[in-house]
Structure formats: C-alpha cells, structure tokens
Amino acid sequence: MADETPEQRLAALGLTLPPVPKPMGSYVPWRREGDMIWTAGQGPRRADGVPVRGKVPTEMSVEEAYGHARGVGLGLLAAAAEAAGGLSRLRCVKVLGMVNATPEFGDHPKVINGCSDLFVAVLGENGRHARSAVGFVSLPNQIPVEIEAIFRVID
C-alpha cells in the first residue's frame, strides 16, 4: 500500500472523485493561497443533487451519518485535488466536522470518522490530520453533517 498512489488507493476502494460541488451561495468551493488550500464546507447530497436531511441519532443512525461523512470527504478531496493539481499533491492539515445532532448526543467523532477514515485510506500518512468534531442544533437544509478541510500542497 505504501507504494500505491492516492489515485490507485481510491480506485482500489471502488471510488471515483465526484464533480466539485457547486456553491449554494456567494462563495467558492476552495481557495488556494500559496501552498495552502481551504475548502468550503460541504454536506451530503443525493445523486439528483438534493441535500440529504436528518438529525443524528433520532432521524439517522451514527452509521448512516458516518457514511454521509465519508461521501462528503470524497467531495472535499475532489475540491482539494482540483486546487492542487491532483490527489498526490495533498496533505490534509485540519478537518472541522459539524454534526446536526440532538443536545444529548455525544458521539460526534464517530460520525466525522467517516471523512477522516477516507482521507487516510486514500492519502495514506498524508491523510492524517488534526480535527474538531462538534455538534450543532441545526445545519443548512437540515443536513446531517457539514465538513470543511485545510490541505497543504506538497511536491
């Protein structure tokens, strides 16, 4: 696995990068300044582009939300790869994961692991990052997760 490229790891997982999501407001999907890339927050969408809705854990299980966080991670990789010129040029520095959860819910990290686990599976050691996983009483369009990431471009 160490000799595989991120693109090969992605293919081995049976995944492809999706198109970079179009912004839903007055912002850009990513911003590159020097060797740093900041991605806009992304949430899960169905194949037809409609946002997935649900509060964790009452309307959606932790496992379902983990899967949606993984899908969001794929979109974040697509945006960052577009900015960097490919997956092989990415090192993830920081992830902020927000979970639409009930006040009693406390397993936010288990949900955001969906994104973090994907980054490590695709980028290897360059996918390991610092992270915050926090809960919110609501997110835009009642999506279950919103995640943003900071990457460094490497040679």
C-alpha positions in Angstrom: 0.0 0.0 0.0 2.9 2.4 0.7 4.0 2.4 -2.9 0.4 3.0 -4.3 -0.6 6.4 -5.3 -3.7 8.1 -3.8 -5.4 7.6 -7.2 -4.7 3.9 -7.1 -5.9 3.6 -3.5 -9.1 5.5 -4.5 -9.7 3.1 -7.4 -9.0 0.0 -5.1 -11.8 1.3 -2.9 -14.1 1.3 -5.9 -14.4 5.1 -5.7 -14.0 8.0 -8.1 -13.9 11.7 -7.4 -17.2 13.4 -8.0 -17.5 16.7 -9.8 -16.6 19.5 -7.4 -19.9 20.6 -5.8 -21.3 23.9 -7.0 -21.6 26.6 -4.2 -25.0 27.2 -2.8 -24.3 30.9 -2.2 -21.7 33.7 -2.6 -18.6 31.7 -2.1 -16.1 29.5 -3.9 -15.7 25.7 -3.4 -12.0 26.2 -2.5 -9.4 28.9 -2.0 -5.7 28.4 -2.5 -3.2 30.8 -1.0 0.4 29.7 -1.7 0.8 26.1 -0.7 -2.4 26.1 1.4 -6.0 25.1 0.4 -9.1 25.8 2.3 -12.2 24.0 1.2 -15.7 25.4 1.7 -17.9 23.3 4.0 -19.8 20.6 2.2 -22.8 18.5 3.1 -24.2 15.2 1.7 -26.4 15.3 -1.4 -28.4 12.6 -3.2 -27.5 11.6 -6.7 -30.0 14.1 -8.0 -28.3 16.9 -6.1 -30.9 17.3 -3.4 -29.4 17.7 0.1 -29.7 14.7 2.4 -31.6 15.6 5.6 -31.6 14.2 9.1 -30.7 14.8 12.7 -28.4 12.3 14.4 -29.3 10.0 16.2 -33.2 10.5 16.1 -33.7 10.6 12.3 -30.4 9.0 11.2 -28.1 6.5 12.9 -24.5 7.1 13.6 -23.6 4.5 11.0 -25.7 6.3 8.3 -24.2 9.6 9.3 -20.7 8.1 9.1 -21.4 7.0 5.5 -22.6 10.5 4.6 -19.4 12.0 6.2 -17.4 9.6 4.1 -19.2 10.8 1.0 -18.6 14.4 2.0 -14.9 13.6 2.4 -14.9 12.4 -1.3 -16.3 15.8 -2.3 -13.7 17.6 -0.3 -10.9 15.5 -1.9 -12.3 16.4 -5.3 -12.2 20.2 -4.5 -8.7 20.0 -3.0 -7.3 17.9 -5.8 -8.7 20.4 -8.3 -6.9 23.2 -6.4 -3.7 21.3 -6.0 -3.5 19.6 -9.4 -4.1 16.0 -8.2 -4.5 13.9 -5.1 -0.8 13.0 -4.9 -0.1 16.7 -4.1 -2.3 16.8 -1.0 -1.5 16.6 2.7 -4.5 17.2 5.0 -3.8 19.5 7.8 -7.1 20.1 9.6 -10.7 19.0 9.4 -13.7 20.6 11.0 -16.7 18.3 11.1 -20.1 19.6 12.2 -22.9 17.2 13.1 -26.6 18.1 13.2 -27.4 16.3 16.5 -29.8 16.3 19.4 -28.5 18.1 22.6 -27.9 14.7 24.3 -25.8 13.2 21.5 -22.1 12.8 22.3 -20.7 10.6 19.5 -19.8 13.4 17.1 -16.3 11.9 16.5 -17.7 8.6 15.4 -19.7 10.4 12.7 -16.8 12.5 11.4 -14.6 9.4 11.4 -16.3 8.7 8.1 -14.4 11.6 6.5 -11.2 11.1 8.4 -11.0 7.3 7.7 -11.5 8.1 4.0 -8.7 10.7 3.9 -6.3 8.1 5.5 -7.4 5.3 3.2 -6.8 7.5 0.1 -3.9 9.7 1.1 -2.1 7.4 3.5 0.0 9.2 6.1 -0.7 12.5 4.2 -4.4 11.9 5.1 -3.7 12.1 8.9 -4.9 15.4 10.3 -5.8 17.5 13.3 -9.6 17.6 13.8 -12.6 19.1 15.6 -15.9 17.2 15.6 -18.7 19.3 17.1 -22.5 19.2 17.4 -25.0 21.8 16.2 -28.7 22.0 16.9 -29.2 22.6 13.1 -27.2 22.8 9.9 -28.3 24.3 6.5 -31.1 22.5 4.8 -31.1 20.2 7.9 -28.2 18.2 6.5 -26.7 15.7 9.0 -23.1 16.7 8.6 -21.1 19.6 7.2 -17.3 19.3 6.9 -14.5 21.6 5.8 -10.8 20.9 5.5 -7.5 22.6 5.2 -4.8 21.0 3.0 -1.2 21.7 2.2 0.1 21.3 -1.4 3.2 19.1 -1.5 5.6 18.2 -4.3 
